[in-house]
Amino acid sequence: MEVKSVLGGAIAHRILASEAHLSACLERHDKDKFRIYNPLDYAVEPHCTYVCNHGNREKPVMFVSMSATSNGMVQTGIPMGHLPHVRDYLEMEHHNVRKPKDEHPKHPVQGWDTIRSDPEGDRFWQFVSDKYAMKDFMRACYVTTYCPVMYIDEHGKEIPPPCLPHALRDQVITSCDLHLMEVVDLLKPRVIVAIGSFTFEQVSKLFCSTEVGPAVYPMLHPSPSNALSAKKWLSVIGDQLLYAGVPQIIARGD
């Protein structure tokens, strides 16, 4: 990952430096038959812009999703990066996105020209945009990704981090854990909202046993393939975020 020279404070640049180290670690791992899509590398321009725009100060709330997805962050370099919301809600105009090193024909990267929908990112950012102006939400919250790459097997099937072979999975988790701890140390959130059960499990291991540190709360994953999510996602996450105190924090403008 080449850190581009763009506007942003010291915190944002330290996040980008940590991401560059994470990117190098993930690329070095023995991936066996798996291909890796690393948007921190080929979508570095929009990603650096996002971090410098929104990771430039301490934030009381941090949302953490699990990994990059084929039609979301893999296309735009933005966490939960469903293009229409990246463009319209986050107000990010056209950015250059290169081709990944080992593109699979089932997962073409088209960047700002993609017409594919990311249902998870669409649901997440639609929920946020329905409730908050972008400046109000991003003033208090930072959205990031635990494992900001995508692994696919030789058949083009996406393999999420918990489903990777044991040895590779352990390497990925170790690298991602270290990076997340660095980002938390920089942004100093009081609340971390972990999206999905795997992310909640991993983040809880890092912070729930510490006496001083952020409180970690779960958020139901927005995937429509999840039966509970398909039927009751909005009502469930509304209650979860209220319990975590997120609407109150945003309303105070912390």
C-alpha positions in Angstrom: 0.0 0.0 0.0 1.4 3.3 -1.1 0.3 6.1 1.2 -0.8 9.0 -1.0 -0.1 12.6 -0.1 -3.5 14.0 0.6 -5.0 16.3 3.2 -5.4 15.0 6.7 -4.2 15.3 10.2 -1.6 13.4 12.1 -4.1 10.8 13.3 -5.2 10.0 9.8 -1.7 9.6 8.5 -0.8 7.3 11.4 -3.9 5.2 10.6 -2.7 5.0 7.0 0.8 4.0 8.1 -0.7 1.2 10.2 -2.8 0.1 7.3 0.3 0.0 5.0 1.9 -2.3 7.5 -1.2 -4.5 7.7 -1.4 -4.6 3.9 2.2 -5.8 3.6 1.6 -8.5 6.3 -1.5 -9.8 4.5 0.3 -9.9 1.2 3.2 -11.8 2.7 1.1 -14.6 4.2 1.2 -18.0 2.6 -2.1 -17.9 0.8 -1.8 -21.3 -0.8 -4.5 -21.6 -3.5 -6.3 -18.4 -2.5 -6.2 -15.1 -4.4 -6.3 -11.9 -2.4 -8.1 -8.7 -3.4 -6.4 -5.9 -1.5 -8.2 -2.5 -2.0 -5.7 -0.8 0.3 -3.4 -1.2 -2.6 -5.3 -0.9 -5.9 -8.0 1.5 -4.5 -5.5 3.5 -2.4 -6.7 6.9 -3.8 -10.3 6.7 -2.6 -9.3 4.9 0.6 -6.7 7.5 1.6 -9.3 10.2 0.9 -11.8 8.5 3.1 -9.4 8.1 6.0 -8.1 11.6 5.8 -11.6 13.0 5.7 -13.1 11.0 8.5 -10.2 9.5 10.5 -8.5 12.9 11.3 -9.6 13.2 14.9 -10.5 11.2 17.9 -14.0 9.6 17.7 -16.3 8.5 20.5 -17.8 5.7 18.4 -16.2 3.2 16.0 -18.1 0.7 13.8 -16.1 -2.3 12.7 -17.3 -4.6 9.9 -15.7 -8.0 9.2 -14.0 -7.9 5.8 -14.0 -6.4 2.3 -16.8 -7.7 0.0 -16.8 -8.2 -3.7 -19.4 -5.5 -4.6 -18.5 -3.1 -1.7 -15.0 -2.2 -0.4 -13.4 -4.3 -3.2 -14.9 -1.9 -5.7 -14.5 1.4 -3.9 -11.9 1.0 -1.2 -14.4 2.3 1.4 -15.7 0.2 4.4 -19.1 -1.2 3.6 -18.6 0.7 0.3 -21.8 0.4 -1.7 -21.1 2.9 -4.4 -24.3 5.0 -4.5 -23.9 5.8 -0.8 -20.1 6.4 -1.1 -20.8 8.9 -3.9 -24.0 10.5 -2.6 -23.9 10.3 1.2 -20.1 10.4 1.8 -19.9 12.9 -1.0 -16.9 11.2 -2.7 -16.7 12.1 -6.4 -15.1 9.9 -8.9 -11.8 8.4 -7.8 -9.3 6.2 -9.7 -9.3 2.5 -8.9 -6.7 0.3 -10.5 -7.1 -3.4 -11.3 -6.0 -5.9 -8.6 -2.8 -7.9 -9.2 -4.6 -11.2 -9.7 -8.1 -10.4 -10.8 -10.6 -13.3 -11.1 -13.1 -13.2 -14.0 -16.0 -13.7 -11.5 -15.0 -10.7 -9.6 -14.0 -7.8 -11.9 -13.1 -4.6 -10.3 -14.8 -1.6 -12.0 -14.4 1.0 -9.3 -16.7 4.0 -9.8 -18.1 2.4 -12.9 -19.5 -0.6 -11.1 -23.3 -1.2 -11.4 -23.2 -4.0 -8.9 -25.0 -3.6 -5.6 -23.5 -4.5 -2.2 -26.6 -5.4 -0.1 -24.8 -5.3 3.2 -23.2 -1.9 2.6 -26.5 -0.6 1.1 -28.5 -1.5 4.2 -25.9 -0.1 6.6 -25.4 3.3 4.9 -29.1 3.6 4.1 -29.9 3.2 7.8 -27.3 5.8 8.7 -28.3 8.3 6.0 -32.0 8.0 6.9 -31.2 9.1 10.5 -28.3 11.4 10.3 -26.7 14.1 8.1 -23.3 12.9 7.0 -21.4 15.6 9.0 -23.3 14.8 12.2 -22.7 11.0 11.9 -19.0 11.3 10.8 -18.3 13.9 13.5 -18.9 11.2 16.1 -18.4 7.9 14.3 -15.7 6.2 12.3 -16.4 3.2 10.2 -13.6 0.7 9.5 -13.0 -2.9 8.5 -11.4 -5.6 10.6 -9.9 -7.5 7.6 -9.9 -5.0 4.7 -9.1 -7.6 2.0 -11.1 -10.4 0.3 -9.9 -13.9 -0.2 -11.3 -16.1 -3.0 -10.6 -19.7 -3.8 -9.7 -21.2 -7.2 -13.4 -21.3 -8.2 -14.0 -17.7 -7.5 -15.9 -18.2 -4.2 -15.5 -15.6 -1.5 -13.9 -17.0 1.6 -14.5 -14.9 4.7 -11.8 -14.8 7.4 -13.5 -17.3 9.8 -13.7 -19.9 7.0 -10.0 -19.7 5.9 -7.8 -22.7 6.5 -6.6 -22.8 10.1 -3.0 -21.7 9.6 -3.9 -18.8 7.3 -6.8 -17.8 9.5 -4.5 -17.5 12.5 -2.0 -15.3 10.6 -4.8 -13.1 9.3 -6.4 -12.7 12.8 -3.0 -11.9 14.4 -2.3 -9.2 11.9 -5.8 -7.7 11.9 -5.9 -7.7 15.7 -2.7 -5.7 16.0 -3.9 -3.2 13.4 -7.2 -2.7 15.1 -5.6 -2.1 18.5 -3.4 0.6 16.9 -6.5 2.3 15.3 -8.3 2.2 18.6 -5.3 3.7 20.4 -5.3 6.6 17.9 -9.1 7.3 17.7 -9.8 6.5 21.4 -13.4 5.5 21.0 -15.5 5.0 24.1 -17.8 2.6 22.2 -17.0 0.0 19.5 -19.9 -1.4 17.5 -18.9 -4.8 16.0 -20.9 -5.7 13.0 -21.6 -9.5 12.9 -20.9 -12.3 15.3 -17.3 -13.0 14.1 -16.3 -9.4 14.4 -17.9 -9.1 17.8 -16.1 -12.2 19.0 -12.7 -11.0 17.9 -13.1 -7.4 19.1 -14.5 -8.6 22.5 -11.4 -10.7 23.0 -9.2 -7.7 22.5 -11.0 -5.2 24.7 -13.6 -6.7 27.0 -11.1 -8.0 29.5 -9.4 -4.7 30.0 -10.4 -2.4 32.8 -9.8 0.7 30.8 -10.8 0.8 27.2 -13.8 1.0 24.9 -17.0 -0.8 25.6 -17.8 -3.4 22.8 -21.3 -3.9 21.6 -22.7 -6.3 18.9 -24.7 -5.2 15.8 -26.7 -7.7 13.8 -25.0 -8.3 10.5 -26.9 -6.6 7.6 -26.6 -9.6 5.2 -30.1 -10.4 3.8 -29.1 -14.1 3.8 -29.3 -14.1 7.6 -32.9 -15.0 8.5 -33.2 -12.7 11.5 -31.5 -9.9 9.6 -33.8 -10.3 6.6 -36.9 -9.9 8.7 -36.0 -7.7 11.7 -32.7 -6.0 11.0 -33.9 -2.4 11.4 -35.7 -3.0 14.7 -33.0 -5.2 16.1 -30.1 -2.8 15.4 -32.2 0.2 16.5 -32.4 -1.5 19.9 -28.8 -2.5 19.9 -27.5 1.0 19.1 -29.8 2.6 21.6 -28.4 0.2 24.3 -24.9 1.1 23.2 -25.7 4.8 23.6 -24.8 5.6 20.0 -27.8 7.9 19.2 -27.2 9.8 22.4 -23.5 10.3 21.5 -24.3 11.5 18.0 -27.1 13.9 19.3 -24.7 15.5 21.8 -22.2 16.1 18.9 -19.3 14.7 20.9 
